[in-house]
Amino acid sequence: MKRSIAAAILVALAFLPIAAAQAQEKAPEPSLIELWQKSGHGNSQSSAFTHWNDEGEIPVNCAACHSGEGFRAFHGLDGSTPGGVDQPIATGGVVDCATCHEDGIKEIATIRFPSGAEITPPRGTATCLTCHQGRAAGNSVDQQTANMVDDEVNVELAFVNPHYAVAAATLFGSQVKGGYEYPGQDYSGQFAHVDAFSSCIDCHDPHSTQVKELSCTSCHEGETLRTIRTSKTDFDGDGDVTTGIYSEISSLKAKLLLAIETYAAERTETPITYASRYPYFFIADTELTYANRYNAWTPALLRAAYNYQFVTMDKGAYAHNPHYAVQVLHDSITDLAHRAPGINIELGPRP
């Protein structure tokens, strides 16, 4: 008996290095806190949370989405009057746990978008819809261009930036009118998916914010997120319907930028260029500085540029609401093409 026990111990000891190696190969699952800390919401070094460090406070019109404290003040969860932030918020905060888990979050009944439209937030989305709606809407462009001649340069005009990460505005489409919608055209409302994927956290991990890609590809077998396509319509007019809807939208964006550049050259006599840095549209062939921001806007050019930026600022537009994205791009190209003879761009049918 003693020899059997000793032999068993020797065998177990012999397998210890193998077990240890296997344990090292299988890394422990990160905690929810670790996932959050690695996300954009928890990154305290991100410009989203450090932009105002030199001033020492976050302005009231930015605080709701750039600090948890500001969010709670905006919705009155801290006992203040809901609907705004009454005073600047100190820097140093992030989108903290309480931003989503504070008592009262589930009781937020209405989210107001920049257009003035109000939405009843689906389950678990009040935080998401508050901060991913942008800061402008199509009617912001209308307000700037009221009573101006469409194709005349007006020095009073400036670029209207929809702001960043406007997924909620894309998702609800024409219900909240985040894009500029051309008169006489119909636009898609909320993008309807299956019931199991009807809210933000159905598709995004709530702590890491990463897309639950396996949830998509389990139904769309053999696809990646950017190759998924359910329509065989050739929206961009290139004759290829085998690529994902992501590629269709990317192609339409490229065509719209070409139309913007051509229109500016023909109708304003001031060439325009785009760069992925504020304020985004610059006078072509100049240094990309704020002093060289584009300054020869016509109402027609401003509308198209706004829509270009609106779709650009939602990197997931192809999943959030591909129909709405295609429509605003398509209509912007068509409108400019009617105004500048040099715009000769082939398009497919409009959805």
Buried (B, 14 or more C-beta within 10 A) or exposed (E): EEEEEEEEEEEEEEEEEEEEEEEEEEEEEEEEEBBBBBBEBBBEEBEBBBEBEEEEEBEBEBBBBBBBBBBBBBBBBBEBEBEBBEEBBEBBBBBBBBBBEBEEBEEBEEBBBBBEBEBEBBEBBBBBBBBBBBBBBBBBBBEBBEEBEBBEBBEEBBBBBBBBBBBBBBBBBBBBBBBBBBEEBEBBBBBEBEEEBBBBBBBBBBBBBEBBEEEBBEEBEEBEBBBBBEEEBBBBBBEEBEBBBBBBBBBBBEBBBBBBBBBBBBBBEBBBBBEEEEBBBBBBEEEBEEEBBBBBBBBBBBBBBBBBBBBBBBEBBBBBBBBBBBBBBBBBBBBBBEBBEEBEBEBBEBB
